[in-house]
């Protein structure tokens, strides 16, 4: 099942990738993985499967994907096309196109999911590429989740201090926080960031969490806009 966040735009045009890049630099952590999940939703629209195949092929060609693996799942009133490939070295891409039609209900979506395991990444370049590909079909929404780490142990007091320092650097207002003996997770809102969601009636567009992994002897930090949607 695909999960979509309802994203709104503020008056300013600062992008999610600007915030993640700044937060990573302020954290001082080593980047381990980045997941950029982008999507376009078509309300009240059913896409025939042949057209869906063509759209996926066009996106693959636009991204110059290699090592492609394609799958199609069909049932009455629904189909899903999935294409997996490599965007470039250590950057992996999945294209998912879904379309449903049941009685009076019609809805379709295109998802472009990019995972990078590079130690360095040009966020702006990758996100611009994604937007340029998807804007052909509609207004793309981007969720960015970054995983970073530090060698050795950091307790929750030190992790909270790091997160507070990031919030100060990016001018984020704290919305909610969870702090226990194992994990720290804080959500916030940056006024001049383009996109946000509402949680409990409050605007949120940044989520940072951290915890120590004793097995690896590393302390991990997760940065998500607008929320962290990976396990931590």
C-alpha positions in Angstrom: 0.0 0.0 0.0 1.3 3.4 -0.9 1.2 6.2 1.7 0.8 9.8 0.7 1.1 12.9 2.9 -1.2 15.9 2.2 1.3 18.7 1.6 0.5 22.4 1.5 2.7 25.2 0.3 3.6 28.4 2.2 4.3 31.8 0.6 8.0 31.3 0.4 9.7 29.0 -2.1 12.4 27.4 -0.1 12.6 23.7 -0.9 12.8 20.6 1.3 16.3 19.7 0.0 17.7 23.0 1.2 16.6 22.3 4.7 17.9 18.7 4.8 21.3 19.8 3.4 21.6 22.5 6.0 20.5 20.2 8.8 23.0 17.5 7.8 25.9 20.0 7.7 24.9 21.4 11.1 24.6 17.9 12.6 28.2 16.9 11.7 27.0 13.3 11.0 28.2 11.0 8.3 25.5 10.5 5.6 24.5 6.8 5.3 21.4 6.8 3.1 18.9 9.2 1.6 15.4 8.3 0.4 13.5 10.8 -1.8 9.9 9.7 -2.3 8.0 11.8 -4.8 4.6 11.4 -6.2 1.8 12.8 -8.4 -1.9 12.0 -7.7 -4.6 12.1 -10.3 -8.0 12.5 -8.6 -11.1 11.2 -10.6 -8.8 9.8 -13.3 -8.3 6.2 -14.5 -5.2 5.6 -16.7 -5.5 2.7 -19.1 -2.8 0.1 -18.6 -1.2 0.6 -22.1 -0.9 4.4 -21.3 0.5 3.5 -17.9 3.2 1.3 -19.5 4.1 4.2 -21.8 4.3 6.7 -19.0 6.6 4.3 -17.0 8.8 3.7 -20.1 9.0 7.5 -20.7 10.1 8.2 -17.1 12.7 5.4 -17.3 14.1 6.9 -20.5 14.1 10.4 -19.1 16.1 9.2 -16.1 18.3 6.9 -18.3 17.7 4.0 -15.9 19.8 0.9 -16.3 19.4 -2.7 -15.0 15.7 -2.5 -15.3 13.3 -5.0 -13.7 9.6 -4.6 -14.6 6.5 -6.1 -13.0 2.8 -5.7 -13.6 0.0 -6.7 -11.1 -3.6 -6.7 -12.3 -7.0 -7.4 -10.8 -10.5 -6.2 -11.6 -10.6 -2.4 -11.4 -6.9 -2.0 -10.5 -3.4 -2.4 -11.8 0.1 -1.5 -10.7 3.3 -1.2 -12.8 6.6 -1.4 -11.0 10.0 -0.7 -12.6 13.2 -0.9 -10.6 16.5 0.4 -11.9 19.7 2.2 -11.3 19.9 6.0 -11.8 23.6 6.1 -11.4 26.2 4.4 -9.2 24.8 3.9 -5.7 21.5 5.6 -6.6 18.6 3.2 -7.0 15.1 4.1 -8.4 11.7 2.6 -8.3 8.8 3.8 -10.5 5.3 2.8 -9.4 2.2 3.6 -11.4 -1.2 2.7 -9.9 -4.7 3.2 -11.3 -8.0 2.2 -9.8 -11.6 2.3 -11.1 -14.5 1.0 -8.9 -18.0 2.2 -9.7 -17.9 6.0 -9.5 -14.4 6.0 -7.9 -11.3 6.7 -10.1 -7.8 7.6 -8.9 -4.3 7.1 -10.2 -0.8 7.9 -9.0 2.8 8.0 -10.1 5.5 7.4 -7.5 9.2 7.9 -8.0 11.3 6.5 -5.2 15.0 7.2 -5.1 17.5 5.7 -2.6 21.1 6.8 -2.5 23.8 5.2 -0.5 26.5 7.7 -1.5 28.5 9.3 1.3 27.8 12.7 -0.5 24.9 13.8 -2.6 23.9 16.9 -4.5 20.4 17.2 -3.1 19.5 20.1 -5.4 20.5 18.3 -8.6 18.7 15.0 -7.8 15.5 16.8 -6.6 15.5 19.1 -9.6 15.8 16.0 -11.9 12.8 14.4 -10.1 10.7 17.5 -10.4 11.5 18.0 -14.0 10.5 14.4 -14.9 7.2 14.4 -12.8 6.0 17.9 -13.6 5.0 16.6 -17.1 2.2 14.7 -15.3 1.2 17.1 -12.5 2.5 18.9 -9.4 5.0 16.6 -7.7 5.3 16.3 -3.9 8.6 15.3 -2.4 9.3 13.7 1.0 13.0 13.4 1.9 14.4 11.1 4.6 18.1 11.1 5.5 19.9 8.7 7.7 23.3 9.7 9.2 25.5 8.4 12.0 28.3 9.1 14.4 30.9 6.7 15.7 30.4 5.7 19.3 27.8 6.4 22.0 25.8 9.5 22.4 23.1 9.6 25.1 19.7 11.1 24.7 20.8 14.3 26.4 23.6 14.8 23.8 21.2 13.8 21.0 18.6 16.3 22.1 21.3 19.0 22.2 22.3 18.2 18.6 18.7 18.3 17.5 18.1 21.6 19.3 21.3 23.0 17.6 19.9 22.0 14.2 16.5 23.5 14.9 18.3 26.8 15.9 20.4 26.7 12.7 17.4 26.1 10.4 15.1 28.5 12.4 12.6 25.7 13.2 9.9 26.1 15.9 9.5 23.0 18.0 6.0 21.4 17.7 6.2 18.2 19.6 8.8 15.9 21.1 9.3 12.3 22.4 12.2 11.7 24.7 12.8 8.5 26.6 15.9 6.5 27.6 16.5 5.1 24.1 15.3 7.6 21.5 14.7 11.3 20.9 12.3 12.5 18.2 11.2 16.1 17.7 8.9 17.6 15.1 9.0 21.3 14.1 7.9 23.9 11.7 10.1 26.2 9.5 8.1 29.2 8.4 10.0 29.9 5.2 10.0 26.3 3.9 7.8 25.8 0.9 5.9 22.7 2.0 4.3 21.5 5.3 1.6 19.1 6.6 -0.8 19.5 9.5 -0.6 17.2 12.4 -3.2 17.7 15.1 -4.1 21.0 13.7 -0.4 22.2 13.8 1.9 22.9 10.9 4.9 20.5 10.6 7.7 20.3 8.0 10.7 18.9 9.8 11.2 15.8 12.0 14.6 14.8 13.5 15.3 11.7 15.6 18.3 10.0 17.1 19.2 6.8 19.0 22.3 4.7 19.8 22.8 1.3 18.2 24.8 -0.8 20.6 25.3 -3.6 18.1 27.1 -1.3 15.6 28.5 1.1 18.3 27.1 4.0 16.3 24.6 6.7 17.1 22.1 7.3 14.3 20.3 10.5 13.4 17.3 10.7 11.0 16.2 13.8 9.3 12.8 13.9 7.5 10.8 16.4 5.7 8.0 16.8 6.4 8.1 13.7 8.6 10.4 10.6 9.1 8.6 7.7 7.4 11.4 5.2 7.8 11.8 3.0 10.8 14.1 4.3 13.6 
